[in-house]
Structures are given as structure tokens and as C-alpha cells.
Amino acid sequence: MKKIYHLSTCDTCKKILKELDPPANYELQDIKENPLTEEQLEELKHLSGTYEALFSKRARLYKERDLENKQISEEDYKNLLLEHYTFLKRPVIVNGQKIFIGNSKKEVAAAKASLSE
């Protein structure tokens, strides 16, 4: 699978997509317009190893709900990711069996290298 999960209203996602310039065979999924399904989330978890790896602790709702002061299980991460798109660390780039999560310079550079393979 060649897919990029992103948020079209996010300036960081826009900048990264422009930098990556994904080939036409990549499917783009705006997670606000087309939320993650449980099946998609399971596949992302399989590639990343944990739901926590996919979870954004910078999300506004994370702070609003005071989640940093609560014990969160893998099942909780899963449910939160399915509940609201803002909890997904983005973008998430899937290139076959490789996954790149988030917007760190290192992740974006690795994703860019992978896209050109």
C-alpha cells in the first residue's frame, strides 16, 4: 500500500506534502473528511508496533482532557485515535511495509528517501 494520511487544513501537512511531492500512485486520505477506519488503524498499528506511536500528545484535546496526567493503555490510545482525527500524529506515510509517522525532520527525510526508491 502506498498511502498518506494527512489533514488538509494543517499547514505543516501541506508543507510536507509539497516537499515530498508524492508520486501519482500514492493515495492521499484527508483524515478530517475521511476518518480512519478501525481496519486502517489496525494496519497502521501493525506497521508501527503500537497505537501510542501513532498518537499525538500535542493535540489540543490531549491537553483539554488532561490526558497527560492519566494512565493511558494501548486500548485507550486505540479508542482515542478512532474517536477524533486530531489524535493522529501526522502525516502518516505508508510505503509498502514501511511507515513514517509525524513531522520531525528525520521522519520527513526518511519518507522522502523512501518515496524515491
Biopython code that builds the backbone (N, CA, C, O; Angstrom):
import numpy as np
from Bio.PDB.StructureBuilder import StructureBuilder

atoms = [
    (1, "MET", "N", (0.846, -1.185, 0.000)),
    (1, "MET", "CA", (0.000, 0.000, 0.000)),
    (1, "MET", "C", (0.885, 1.239, 0.000)),
    (1, "MET", "O", (1.916, 1.287, 0.671)),
    (2, "LYS", "N", (0.472, 2.211, -0.745)),
    (2, "LYS", "CA", (1.157, 3.495, -0.804)),
    (2, "LYS", "C", (0.114, 4.559, -0.477)),
    (2, "LYS", "O", (-0.750, 4.883, -1.291)),
    (3, "LYS", "N", (0.222, 5.094, 0.747)),
    (3, "LYS", "CA", (-0.833, 5.980, 1.221)),
    (3, "LYS", "C", (-0.277, 7.023, 2.166)),
    (3, "LYS", "O", (0.682, 6.776, 2.898)),
    (4, "ILE", "N", (-0.896, 8.195, 2.138)),
    (4, "ILE", "CA", (-0.518, 9.262, 3.055)),
    (4, "ILE", "C", (-1.780, 9.752, 3.758)),
    (4, "ILE", "O", (-2.722, 10.235, 3.129)),
    (5, "TYR", "N", (-1.766, 9.611, 5.088)),
    (5, "TYR", "CA", (-2.853, 10.124, 5.917)),
    (5, "TYR", "C", (-2.425, 11.517, 6.364)),
    (5, "TYR", "O", (-1.348, 11.689, 6.936)),
    (6, "HIS", "N", (-3.265, 12.501, 6.105)),
    (6, "HIS", "CA", (-2.908, 13.886, 6.412)),
    (6, "HIS", "C", (-4.153, 14.673, 6.769)),
    (6, "HIS", "O", (-5.272, 14.160, 6.733)),
    (7, "LEU", "N", (-3.932, 15.926, 7.112)),
    (7, "LEU", "CA", (-5.026, 16.842, 7.405)),
    (7, "LEU", "C", (-4.866, 18.022, 6.451)),
    (7, "LEU", "O", (-3.882, 18.757, 6.534)),
    (8, "SER", "N", (-5.821, 18.208, 5.551)),
    (8, "SER", "CA", (-5.679, 19.227, 4.505)),
    (8, "SER", "C", (-5.677, 20.648, 5.053)),
    (8, "SER", "O", (-5.210, 21.566, 4.379)),
    (9, "THR", "N", (-6.189, 20.844, 6.264)),
    (9, "THR", "CA", (-6.209, 22.188, 6.849)),
    (9, "THR", "C", (-4.952, 22.486, 7.669)),
    (9, "THR", "O", (-4.803, 23.589, 8.195)),
    (10, "CYS", "N", (-4.054, 21.516, 7.778)),
    (10, "CYS", "CA", (-2.833, 21.666, 8.585)),
    (10, "CYS", "C", (-1.706, 22.220, 7.712)),
    (10, "CYS", "O", (-1.320, 21.603, 6.719)),
    (11, "ASP", "N", (-1.187, 23.377, 8.087)),
    (11, "ASP", "CA", (-0.106, 23.997, 7.317)),
    (11, "ASP", "C", (1.142, 23.122, 7.278)),
    (11, "ASP", "O", (1.830, 23.069, 6.258)),
    (12, "THR", "N", (1.439, 22.436, 8.377)),
    (12, "THR", "CA", (2.615, 21.563, 8.411)),
    (12, "THR", "C", (2.438, 20.409, 7.423)),
    (12, "THR", "O", (3.367, 20.073, 6.689)),
    (13, "CYS", "N", (1.258, 19.806, 7.403)),
    (13, "CYS", "CA", (0.992, 18.722, 6.451)),
    (13, "CYS", "C", (1.117, 19.223, 5.010)),
    (13, "CYS", "O", (1.695, 18.547, 4.160)),
    (14, "LYS", "N", (0.573, 20.409, 4.746)),
    (14, "LYS", "CA", (0.655, 20.983, 3.395)),
    (14, "LYS", "C", (2.108, 21.159, 2.978)),
    (14, "LYS", "O", (2.490, 20.814, 1.860)),
    (15, "LYS", "N", (2.916, 21.703, 3.891)),
    (15, "LYS", "CA", (4.333, 21.942, 3.608)),
    (15, "LYS", "C", (5.058, 20.624, 3.327)),
    (15, "LYS", "O", (5.847, 20.533, 2.386)),
    (16, "ILE", "N", (4.790, 19.614, 4.138)),
    (16, "ILE", "CA", (5.448, 18.322, 3.970)),
    (16, "ILE", "C", (5.012, 17.651, 2.667)),
    (16, "ILE", "O", (5.841, 17.084, 1.955)),
    (17, "LEU", "N", (3.721, 17.710, 2.352)),
    (17, "LEU", "CA", (3.240, 17.122, 1.099)),
    (17, "LEU", "C", (3.889, 17.800, -0.100)),
    (17, "LEU", "O", (4.243, 17.150, -1.083)),
    (18, "LYS", "N", (4.039, 19.110, -0.002)),
    (18, "LYS", "CA", (4.682, 19.842, -1.095)),
    (18, "LYS", "C", (6.135, 19.390, -1.232)),
    (18, "LYS", "O", (6.625, 19.178, -2.341)),
    (19, "GLU", "N", (6.812, 19.247, -0.106)),
    (19, "GLU", "CA", (8.215, 18.808, -0.118)),
    (19, "GLU", "C", (8.350, 17.382, -0.647)),
    (19, "GLU", "O", (9.253, 17.089, -1.430)),
    (20, "LEU", "N", (7.451, 16.496, -0.219)),
    (20, "LEU", "CA", (7.518, 15.093, -0.639)),
    (20, "LEU", "C", (7.146, 14.917, -2.111)),
    (20, "LEU", "O", (7.696, 14.060, -2.803)),
    (21, "ASP", "N", (6.209, 15.737, -2.577)),
    (21, "ASP", "CA", (5.706, 15.620, -3.942)),
    (21, "ASP", "C", (5.438, 14.149, -4.284)),
    (21, "ASP", "O", (6.083, 13.584, -5.168)),
    (22, "PRO", "N", (4.473, 13.531, -3.572)),
    (22, "PRO", "CA", (4.259, 12.085, -3.734)),
    (22, "PRO", "C", (3.874, 11.705, -5.166)),
    (22, "PRO", "O", (3.119, 12.417, -5.827)),
    (23, "PRO", "N", (4.404, 10.573, -5.632)),
    (23, "PRO", "CA", (4.041, 10.084, -6.971)),
    (23, "PRO", "C", (2.530, 9.860, -7.083)),
    (23, "PRO", "O", (1.834, 9.747, -6.074)),
    (24, "ALA", "N", (2.042, 9.799, -8.300)),
    (24, "ALA", "CA", (0.606, 9.654, -8.558)),
    (24, "ALA", "C", (0.030, 8.358, -8.000)),
    (24, "ALA", "O", (-1.175, 8.269, -7.768)),
    (25, "ASN", "N", (0.883, 7.345, -7.782)),
    (25, "ASN", "CA", (0.358, 6.070, -7.279)),
    (25, "ASN", "C", (0.143, 6.074, -5.763)),
    (25, "ASN", "O", (-0.207, 5.040, -5.194)),
    (26, "TYR", "N", (0.343, 7.210, -5.103)),
    (26, "TYR", "CA", (0.068, 7.343, -3.677)),
    (26, "TYR", "C", (-1.341, 7.862, -3.476)),
    (26, "TYR", "O", (-1.760, 8.826, -4.116)),
    (27, "GLU", "N", (-2.067, 7.213, -2.582)),
    (27, "GLU", "CA", (-3.410, 7.661, -2.235)),
    (27, "GLU", "C", (-3.290, 8.632, -1.058)),
    (27, "GLU", "O", (-2.609, 8.343, -0.074)),
    (28, "LEU", "N", (-3.947, 9.766, -1.164)),
    (28, "LEU", "CA", (-3.969, 10.743, -0.080)),
    (28, "LEU", "C", (-5.318, 10.644, 0.622)),
    (28, "LEU", "O", (-6.364, 10.646, -0.027)),
    (29, "GLN", "N", (-5.288, 10.557, 1.945)),
    (29, "GLN", "CA", (-6.536, 10.498, 2.716)),
    (29, "GLN", "C", (-6.540, 11.622, 3.732)),
    (29, "GLN", "O", (-5.736, 11.649, 4.664)),
    (30, "ASP", "N", (-7.471, 12.556, 3.529)),
    (30, "ASP", "CA", (-7.668, 13.639, 4.491)),
    (30, "ASP", "C", (-8.464, 13.059, 5.654)),
    (30, "ASP", "O", (-9.631, 12.700, 5.499)),
    (31, "ILE", "N", (-7.825, 12.969, 6.820)),
    (31, "ILE", "CA", (-8.447, 12.276, 7.953)),
    (31, "ILE", "C", (-9.606, 13.034, 8.583)),
    (31, "ILE", "O", (-10.361, 12.471, 9.376)),
    (32, "LYS", "N", (-9.749, 14.302, 8.236)),
    (32, "LYS", "CA", (-10.915, 15.047, 8.736)),
    (32, "LYS", "C", (-12.135, 14.727, 7.870)),
    (32, "LYS", "O", (-13.234, 14.511, 8.380)),
    (33, "GLU", "N", (-11.924, 14.702, 6.567)),
    (33, "GLU", "CA", (-13.013, 14.420, 5.624)),
    (33, "GLU", "C", (-13.341, 12.929, 5.576)),
    (33, "GLU", "O", (-14.493, 12.542, 5.378)),
    (34, "ASN", "N", (-12.326, 12.110, 5.756)),
    (34, "ASN", "CA", (-12.471, 10.665, 5.629)),
    (34, "ASN", "C", (-11.733, 10.013, 6.802)),
    (34, "ASN", "O", (-10.602, 9.555, 6.639)),
    (35, "PRO", "N", (-12.365, 9.966, 7.993)),
    (35, "PRO", "CA", (-11.694, 9.473, 9.198)),
    (35, "PRO", "C", (-11.164, 8.042, 9.059)),
    (35, "PRO", "O", (-11.654, 7.246, 8.258)),
    (36, "LEU", "N", (-10.155, 7.754, 9.862)),
    (36, "LEU", "CA", (-9.589, 6.407, 9.900)),
    (36, "LEU", "C", (-10.656, 5.388, 10.269)),
    (36, "LEU", "O", (-11.481, 5.629, 11.150)),
    (37, "THR", "N", (-10.632, 4.263, 9.596)),
    (37, "THR", "CA", (-11.494, 3.156, 9.984)),
    (37, "THR", "C", (-10.716, 2.290, 10.976)),
    (37, "THR", "O", (-9.495, 2.407, 11.091)),
    (38, "GLU", "N", (-11.422, 1.435, 11.679)),
    (38, "GLU", "CA", (-10.750, 0.543, 12.616)),
    (38, "GLU", "C", (-9.775, -0.364, 11.875)),
    (38, "GLU", "O", (-8.690, -0.660, 12.377)),
    (39, "GLU", "N", (-10.160, -0.799, 10.691)),
    (39, "GLU", "CA", (-9.294, -1.664, 9.878)),
    (39, "GLU", "C", (-8.009, -0.924, 9.484)),
    (39, "GLU", "O", (-6.918, -1.490, 9.566)),
    (40, "GLN", "N", (-8.135, 0.329, 9.060)),
    (40, "GLN", "CA", (-6.954, 1.119, 8.706)),
    (40, "GLN", "C", (-6.049, 1.319, 9.920)),
    (40, "GLN", "O", (-4.827, 1.205, 9.825)),
    (41, "LEU", "N", (-6.665, 1.615, 11.051)),
    (41, "LEU", "CA", (-5.888, 1.825, 12.271)),
    (41, "LEU", "C", (-5.143, 0.555, 12.673)),
    (41, "LEU", "O", (-3.994, 0.617, 13.112)),
    (42, "GLU", "N", (-5.800, -0.597, 12.522)),
    (42, "GLU", "CA", (-5.139, -1.878, 12.828)),
    (42, "GLU", "C", (-3.918, -2.079, 11.935)),
    (42, "GLU", "O", (-2.870, -2.534, 12.394)),
    (43, "GLU", "N", (-4.063, -1.737, 10.664)),
    (43, "GLU", "CA", (-2.943, -1.886, 9.734)),
    (43, "GLU", "C", (-1.790, -0.945, 10.116)),
    (43, "GLU", "O", (-0.625, -1.340, 10.075)),
    (44, "LEU", "N", (-2.118, 0.292, 10.485)),
    (44, "LEU", "CA", (-1.087, 1.241, 10.905)),
    (44, "LEU", "C", (-0.397, 0.760, 12.185)),
    (44, "LEU", "O", (0.817, 0.902, 12.333)),
    (45, "LYS", "N", (-1.172, 0.195, 13.101)),
    (45, "LYS", "CA", (-0.607, -0.332, 14.351)),
    (45, "LYS", "C", (0.329, -1.499, 14.051)),
    (45, "LYS", "O", (1.391, -1.626, 14.660)),
    (46, "HIS", "N", (-0.071, -2.343, 13.116)),
    (46, "HIS", "CA", (0.762, -3.482, 12.730)),
    (46, "HIS", "C", (2.120, -2.989, 12.212)),
    (46, "HIS", "O", (3.156, -3.570, 12.535)),
    (47, "LEU", "N", (2.115, -1.928, 11.416)),
    (47, "LEU", "CA", (3.357, -1.390, 10.848)),
    (47, "LEU", "C", (4.185, -0.628, 11.882)),
    (47, "LEU", "O", (5.415, -0.680, 11.859)),
    (48, "SER", "N", (3.511, 0.076, 12.784)),
    (48, "SER", "CA", (4.224, 0.930, 13.747)),
    (48, "SER", "C", (4.585, 0.210, 15.041)),
    (48, "SER", "O", (5.513, 0.615, 15.740)),
    (49, "GLY", "N", (3.856, -0.851, 15.358)),
    (49, "GLY", "CA", (4.125, -1.600, 16.577)),
    (49, "GLY", "C", (3.184, -1.289, 17.723)),
    (49, "GLY", "O", (2.832, -2.185, 18.490)),
    (50, "THR", "N", (2.769, -0.033, 17.857)),
    (50, "THR", "CA", (1.859, 0.348, 18.945)),
    (50, "THR", "C", (0.916, 1.452, 18.486)),
    (50, "THR", "O", (1.192, 2.177, 17.530)),
    (51, "TYR", "N", (-0.197, 1.556, 19.190)),
    (51, "TYR", "CA", (-1.099, 2.687, 18.948)),
    (51, "TYR", "C", (-0.454, 3.971, 19.456)),
    (51, "TYR", "O", (-0.637, 5.043, 18.879)),
    (52, "GLU", "N", (0.301, 3.848, 20.541)),
    (52, "GLU", "CA", (0.929, 5.034, 21.126)),
    (52, "GLU", "C", (1.864, 5.713, 20.130)),
    (52, "GLU", "O", (1.969, 6.940, 20.128)),
    (53, "ALA", "N", (2.547, 4.941, 19.281)),
    (53, "ALA", "CA", (3.451, 5.509, 18.284)),
    (53, "ALA", "C", (2.700, 6.400, 17.290)),
    (53, "ALA", "O", (3.278, 7.315, 16.703)),
    (54, "LEU", "N", (1.414, 6.123, 17.112)),
    (54, "LEU", "CA", (0.583, 6.889, 16.167)),
    (54, "LEU", "C", (-0.101, 8.081, 16.827)),
    (54, "LEU", "O", (-0.723, 8.900, 16.150)),
    (55, "PHE", "N", (0.014, 8.172, 18.123)),
    (55, "PHE", "CA", (-0.763, 9.124, 18.906)),
    (55, "PHE", "C", (-0.018, 10.445, 19.097)),
    (55, "PHE", "O", (1.161, 10.459, 19.450)),
    (56, "SER", "N", (-0.716, 11.546, 18.859)),
    (56, "SER", "CA", (-0.128, 12.873, 19.033)),
    (56, "SER", "C", (-0.425, 13.404, 20.430)),
    (56, "SER", "O", (-1.576, 13.647, 20.792)),
    (57, "LYS", "N", (0.625, 13.575, 21.192)),
    (57, "LYS", "CA", (0.462, 14.148, 22.529)),
    (57, "LYS", "C", (0.492, 15.675, 22.476)),
    (57, "LYS", "O", (0.453, 16.341, 23.511)),
    (58, "ARG", "N", (0.563, 16.215, 21.272)),
    (58, "ARG", "CA", (0.489, 17.671, 21.096)),
    (58, "ARG", "C", (-0.927, 18.136, 20.765)),
    (58, "ARG", "O", (-1.195, 19.335, 20.684)),
    (59, "ALA", "N", (-1.818, 17.183, 20.577)),
    (59, "ALA", "CA", (-3.195, 17.516, 20.194)),
    (59, "ALA", "C", (-3.859, 18.395, 21.258)),
    (59, "ALA", "O", (-3.671, 18.199, 22.459)),
    (60, "ARG", "N", (-4.626, 19.350, 20.789)),
    (60, "ARG", "CA", (-5.346, 20.254, 21.686)),
    (60, "ARG", "C", (-6.230, 19.482, 22.662)),
    (60, "ARG", "O", (-6.273, 19.806, 23.849)),
    (61, "LEU", "N", (-6.929, 18.473, 22.173)),
    (61, "LEU", "CA", (-7.812, 17.674, 23.033)),
    (61, "LEU", "C", (-7.033, 16.907, 24.096)),
    (61, "LEU", "O", (-7.564, 16.633, 25.172)),
    (62, "TYR", "N", (-5.786, 16.560, 23.807)),
    (62, "TYR", "CA", (-4.956, 15.863, 24.791)),
    (62, "TYR", "C", (-4.765, 16.734, 26.024)),
    (62, "TYR", "O", (-4.852, 16.268, 27.160)),
    (63, "LYS", "N", (-4.502, 18.012, 25.768)),
    (63, "LYS", "CA", (-4.318, 18.956, 26.872)),
    (63, "LYS", "C", (-5.657, 19.289, 27.543)),
    (63, "LYS", "O", (-5.749, 19.333, 28.770)),
    (64, "GLU", "N", (-6.684, 19.522, 26.733)),
    (64, "GLU", "CA", (-8.001, 19.882, 27.270)),
    (64, "GLU", "C", (-8.564, 18.798, 28.184)),
    (64, "GLU", "O", (-9.220, 19.100, 29.181)),
    (65, "ARG", "N", (-8.314, 17.558, 27.849)),
    (65, "ARG", "CA", (-8.831, 16.439, 28.648)),
    (65, "ARG", "C", (-7.869, 16.021, 29.758)),
    (65, "ARG", "O", (-8.122, 15.063, 30.489)),
    (66, "ASP", "N", (-6.769, 16.750, 29.870)),
    (66, "ASP", "CA", (-5.777, 16.478, 30.919)),
    (66, "ASP", "C", (-5.267, 15.032, 30.840)),
    (66, "ASP", "O", (-5.047, 14.384, 31.863)),
    (67, "LEU", "N", (-5.085, 14.547, 29.622)),
    (67, "LEU", "CA", (-4.676, 13.154, 29.431)),
    (67, "LEU", "C", (-3.234, 12.906, 29.862)),
    (67, "LEU", "O", (-2.858, 11.771, 30.158)),
    (68, "GLU", "N", (-2.419, 13.976, 29.897)),
    (68, "GLU", "CA", (-1.022, 13.775, 30.307)),
    (68, "GLU", "C", (-0.913, 13.331, 31.769)),
    (68, "GLU", "O", (0.110, 12.784, 32.181)),
    (69, "ASN", "N", (-1.962, 13.567, 32.541)),
    (69, "ASN", "CA", (-1.964, 13.172, 33.950)),
    (69, "ASN", "C", (-2.763, 11.896, 34.216)),
    (69, "ASN", "O", (-3.108, 11.592, 35.358)),
    (70, "LYS", "N", (-3.052, 11.152, 33.139)),
    (70, "LYS", "CA", (-3.808, 9.910, 33.285)),
    (70, "LYS", "C", (-3.005, 8.745, 32.732)),
    (70, "LYS", "O", (-2.169, 8.913, 31.844)),
    (71, "GLN", "N", (-3.267, 7.573, 33.265)),
    (71, "GLN", "CA", (-2.668, 6.349, 32.723)),
    (71, "GLN", "C", (-3.456, 5.972, 31.466)),
    (71, "GLN", "O", (-4.670, 5.773, 31.523)),
    (72, "ILE", "N", (-2.768, 5.877, 30.351)),
    (72, "ILE", "CA", (-3.453, 5.551, 29.094)),
    (72, "ILE", "C", (-2.929, 4.209, 28.593)),
    (72, "ILE", "O", (-1.728, 4.028, 28.397)),
    (73, "SER", "N", (-3.844, 3.283, 28.391)),
    (73, "SER", "CA", (-3.481, 1.951, 27.890)),
    (73, "SER", "C", (-3.474, 1.951, 26.363)),
    (73, "SER", "O", (-3.938, 2.899, 25.730)),
    (74, "GLU", "N", (-2.947, 0.887, 25.788)),
    (74, "GLU", "CA", (-2.969, 0.747, 24.330)),
    (74, "GLU", "C", (-4.414, 0.795, 23.817)),
    (74, "GLU", "O", (-4.690, 1.392, 22.777)),
    (75, "GLU", "N", (-5.331, 0.162, 24.554)),
    (75, "GLU", "CA", (-6.745, 0.172, 24.157)),
    (75, "GLU", "C", (-7.299, 1.600, 24.198)),
    (75, "GLU", "O", (-8.090, 1.988, 23.338)),
    (76, "ASP", "N", (-6.879, 2.377, 25.200)),
    (76, "ASP", "CA", (-7.297, 3.786, 25.284)),
    (76, "ASP", "C", (-6.783, 4.568, 24.075)),
    (76, "ASP", "O", (-7.519, 5.345, 23.468)),
    (77, "TYR", "N", (-5.500, 4.350, 23.732)),
    (77, "TYR", "CA", (-4.932, 5.037, 22.559)),
    (77, "TYR", "C", (-5.738, 4.695, 21.312)),
    (77, "TYR", "O", (-6.062, 5.571, 20.510)),
    (78, "LYS", "N", (-6.056, 3.418, 21.158)),
    (78, "LYS", "CA", (-6.835, 2.975, 20.000)),
    (78, "LYS", "C", (-8.183, 3.700, 19.952)),
    (78, "LYS", "O", (-8.571, 4.243, 18.918)),
    (79, "ASN", "N", (-8.883, 3.700, 21.078)),
    (79, "ASN", "CA", (-10.203, 4.328, 21.122)),
    (79, "ASN", "C", (-10.133, 5.832, 20.868)),
    (79, "ASN", "O", (-10.987, 6.388, 20.178)),
    (80, "LEU", "N", (-9.125, 6.483, 21.420)),
    (80, "LEU", "CA", (-8.969, 7.923, 21.192)),
    (80, "LEU", "C", (-8.660, 8.216, 19.725)),
    (80, "LEU", "O", (-9.187, 9.173, 19.158)),
    (81, "LEU", "N", (-7.811, 7.399, 19.113)),
    (81, "LEU", "CA", (-7.482, 7.579, 17.685)),
    (81, "LEU", "C", (-8.713, 7.406, 16.807)),
    (81, "LEU", "O", (-8.877, 8.111, 15.812)),
    (82, "LEU", "N", (-9.576, 6.468, 17.179)),
    (82, "LEU", "CA", (-10.802, 6.255, 16.401)),
    (82, "LEU", "C", (-11.844, 7.337, 16.686)),
    (82, "LEU", "O", (-12.681, 7.642, 15.837)),
    (83, "GLU", "N", (-11.786, 7.906, 17.874)),
    (83, "GLU", "CA", (-12.774, 8.910, 18.288)),
    (83, "GLU", "C", (-12.596, 10.238, 17.559)),
    (83, "GLU", "O", (-13.579, 10.836, 17.120)),
    (84, "HIS", "N", (-11.344, 10.710, 17.423)),
    (84, "HIS", "CA", (-11.136, 12.036, 16.851)),
    (84, "HIS", "C", (-9.840, 12.099, 16.057)),
    (84, "HIS", "O", (-8.790, 11.659, 16.527)),
    (85, "TYR", "N", (-9.920, 12.652, 14.844)),
    (85, "TYR", "CA", (-8.773, 12.713, 13.939)),
    (85, "TYR", "C", (-7.582, 13.471, 14.515)),
    (85, "TYR", "O", (-6.441, 13.206, 14.139)),
    (86, "THR", "N", (-7.834, 14.400, 15.414)),
    (86, "THR", "CA", (-6.760, 15.240, 15.934)),
    (86, "THR", "C", (-5.724, 14.446, 16.731)),
    (86, "THR", "O", (-4.604, 14.916, 16.930)),
    (87, "PHE", "N", (-6.088, 13.252, 17.187)),
    (87, "PHE", "CA", (-5.155, 12.455, 17.975)),
    (87, "PHE", "C", (-4.113, 11.723, 17.124)),
    (87, "PHE", "O", (-3.139, 11.201, 17.668)),
    (88, "LEU", "N", (-4.297, 11.677, 15.810)),
    (88, "LEU", "CA", (-3.318, 11.008, 14.952)),
    (88, "LEU", "C", (-2.129, 11.926, 14.716)),
    (88, "LEU", "O", (-2.290, 13.065, 14.277)),
    (89, "LYS", "N", (-0.940, 11.425, 15.010)),
    (89, "LYS", "CA", (0.295, 12.160, 14.715)),
    (89, "LYS", "C", (0.418, 12.181, 13.200)),
    (89, "LYS", "O", (0.368, 11.127, 12.565)),
    (90, "ARG", "N", (0.576, 13.343, 12.618)),
    (90, "ARG", "CA", (0.517, 13.402, 11.163)),
    (90, "ARG", "C", (1.656, 14.227, 10.574)),
    (90, "ARG", "O", (2.270, 15.059, 11.240)),
    (91, "PRO", "N", (1.910, 13.958, 9.292)),
    (91, "PRO", "CA", (1.264, 12.952, 8.445)),
    (91, "PRO", "C", (1.769, 11.545, 8.763)),
    (91, "PRO", "O", (2.805, 11.361, 9.402)),
    (92, "VAL", "N", (1.009, 10.569, 8.298)),
    (92, "VAL", "CA", (1.439, 9.172, 8.364)),
    (92, "VAL", "C", (1.596, 8.719, 6.918)),
    (92, "VAL", "O", (0.653, 8.751, 6.128)),
    (93, "ILE", "N", (2.808, 8.299, 6.598)),
    (93, "ILE", "CA", (3.129, 7.895, 5.229)),
    (93, "ILE", "C", (3.424, 6.400, 5.233)),
    (93, "ILE", "O", (4.280, 5.922, 5.978)),
    (94, "VAL", "N", (2.704, 5.678, 4.393)),
    (94, "VAL", "CA", (2.894, 4.233, 4.284)),
    (94, "VAL", "C", (3.399, 3.926, 2.884)),
    (94, "VAL", "O", (2.769, 4.266, 1.883)),
    (95, "ASN", "N", (4.562, 3.269, 2.846)),
    (95, "ASN", "CA", (5.147, 2.844, 1.576)),
    (95, "ASN", "C", (5.416, 1.348, 1.695)),
    (95, "ASN", "O", (6.479, 0.929, 2.154)),
    (96, "GLY", "N", (4.440, 0.555, 1.276)),
    (96, "GLY", "CA", (4.562, -0.894, 1.418)),
    (96, "GLY", "C", (4.552, -1.278, 2.884)),
    (96, "GLY", "O", (3.564, -1.052, 3.582)),
    (97, "GLN", "N", (5.664, -1.868, 3.360)),
    (97, "GLN", "CA", (5.766, -2.275, 4.759)),
    (97, "GLN", "C", (6.493, -1.238, 5.613)),
    (97, "GLN", "O", (6.772, -1.483, 6.786)),
    (98, "LYS", "N", (6.799, -0.083, 5.027)),
    (98, "LYS", "CA", (7.473, 0.983, 5.767)),
    (98, "LYS", "C", (6.450, 2.036, 6.179)),
    (98, "LYS", "O", (5.531, 2.358, 5.425)),
    (99, "ILE", "N", (6.626, 2.568, 7.390)),
    (99, "ILE", "CA", (5.725, 3.610, 7.879)),
    (99, "ILE", "C", (6.558, 4.751, 8.451)),
    (99, "ILE", "O", (7.569, 4.539, 9.120)),
    (100, "PHE", "N", (6.100, 5.960, 8.165)),
    (100, "PHE", "CA", (6.761, 7.173, 8.651)),
    (100, "PHE", "C", (5.685, 8.004, 9.340)),
    (100, "PHE", "O", (4.665, 8.338, 8.737)),
    (101, "ILE", "N", (5.922, 8.334, 10.604)),
    (101, "ILE", "CA", (4.884, 8.961, 11.417)),
    (101, "ILE", "C", (5.356, 10.312, 11.925)),
    (101, "ILE", "O", (6.409, 10.416, 12.554)),
    (102, "GLY", "N", (4.575, 11.339, 11.648)),
    (102, "GLY", "CA", (4.851, 12.651, 12.216)),
    (102, "GLY", "C", (5.664, 13.541, 11.308)),
    (102, "GLY", "O", (5.958, 13.206, 10.160)),
    (103, "ASN", "N", (6.022, 14.697, 11.863)),
    (103, "ASN", "CA", (6.626, 15.740, 11.040)),
    (103, "ASN", "C", (8.054, 16.111, 11.439)),
    (103, "ASN", "O", (8.538, 17.183, 11.076)),
    (104, "SER", "N", (8.732, 15.233, 12.182)),
    (104, "SER", "CA", (10.125, 15.544, 12.524)),
    (104, "SER", "C", (10.963, 15.546, 11.246)),
    (104, "SER", "O", (10.651, 14.835, 10.291)),
    (105, "LYS", "N", (12.008, 16.337, 11.235)),
    (105, "LYS", "CA", (12.874, 16.422, 10.056)),
    (105, "LYS", "C", (13.400, 15.048, 9.659)),
    (105, "LYS", "O", (13.487, 14.727, 8.474)),
    (106, "LYS", "N", (13.748, 14.240, 10.655)),
    (106, "LYS", "CA", (14.285, 12.900, 10.407)),
    (106, "LYS", "C", (13.239, 12.015, 9.722)),
    (106, "LYS", "O", (13.554, 11.327, 8.751)),
    (107, "GLU", "N", (12.002, 12.027, 10.217)),
    (107, "GLU", "CA", (10.929, 11.213, 9.617)),
    (107, "GLU", "C", (10.623, 11.662, 8.195)),
    (107, "GLU", "O", (10.456, 10.836, 7.298)),
    (108, "VAL", "N", (10.552, 12.971, 7.996)),
    (108, "VAL", "CA", (10.231, 13.506, 6.662)),
    (108, "VAL", "C", (11.341, 13.153, 5.675)),
    (108, "VAL", "O", (11.061, 12.775, 4.538)),
    (109, "ALA", "N", (12.602, 13.275, 6.102)),
    (109, "ALA", "CA", (13.733, 12.943, 5.228)),
    (109, "ALA", "C", (13.714, 11.460, 4.878)),
    (109, "ALA", "O", (13.961, 11.090, 3.730)),
    (110, "ALA", "N", (13.424, 10.609, 5.859)),
    (110, "ALA", "CA", (13.353, 9.158, 5.602)),
    (110, "ALA", "C", (12.205, 8.826, 4.663)),
    (110, "ALA", "O", (12.348, 7.984, 3.776)),
    (111, "ALA", "N", (11.064, 9.486, 4.854)),
    (111, "ALA", "CA", (9.910, 9.269, 3.977)),
    (111, "ALA", "C", (10.236, 9.701, 2.553)),
    (111, "ALA", "O", (9.905, 9.013, 1.587)),
    (112, "LYS", "N", (10.894, 10.859, 2.441)),
    (112, "LYS", "CA", (11.243, 11.380, 1.107)),
    (112, "LYS", "C", (12.174, 10.407, 0.388)),
    (112, "LYS", "O", (12.001, 10.139, -0.801)),
    (113, "ALA", "N", (13.160, 9.880, 1.112)),
    (113, "ALA", "CA", (14.080, 8.905, 0.517)),
    (113, "ALA", "C", (13.322, 7.654, 0.089)),
    (113, "ALA", "O", (13.589, 7.095, -0.974)),
    (114, "SER", "N", (12.385, 7.220, 0.911)),
    (114, "SER", "CA", (11.608, 6.016, 0.615)),
    (114, "SER", "C", (10.714, 6.207, -0.617)),
    (114, "SER", "O", (10.555, 5.289, -1.422)),
    (115, "LEU", "N", (10.140, 7.389, -0.757)),
    (115, "LEU", "CA", (9.257, 7.663, -1.889)),
    (115, "LEU", "C", (10.011, 7.609, -3.213)),
    (115, "LEU", "O", (9.425, 7.294, -4.249)),
    (116, "SER", "N", (11.297, 7.912, -3.184)),
    (116, "SER", "CA", (12.066, 7.948, -4.432)),
    (116, "SER", "C", (12.693, 6.597, -4.770)),
    (116, "SER", "O", (13.400, 6.480, -5.771)),
    (117, "GLU", "N", (12.442, 5.572, -3.947)),
    (117, "GLU", "CA", (13.012, 4.236, -4.231)),
    (117, "GLU", "C", (12.281, 3.562, -5.362)),
    (117, "GLU", "O", (12.622, 2.439, -5.735)),
]
sb = StructureBuilder()
sb.init_structure("model")
sb.init_model(0)
sb.init_chain("A")
sb.init_seg("    ")
for serial, (resi, resn, name, xyz) in enumerate(atoms, 1):
    if name == "N":
        sb.init_residue(resn, " ", resi, " ")
    sb.init_atom(name, np.array(xyz, "f"), 0.0, 1.0, " ", f" {name:<3s}", serial, name[0])
structure = sb.get_structure()
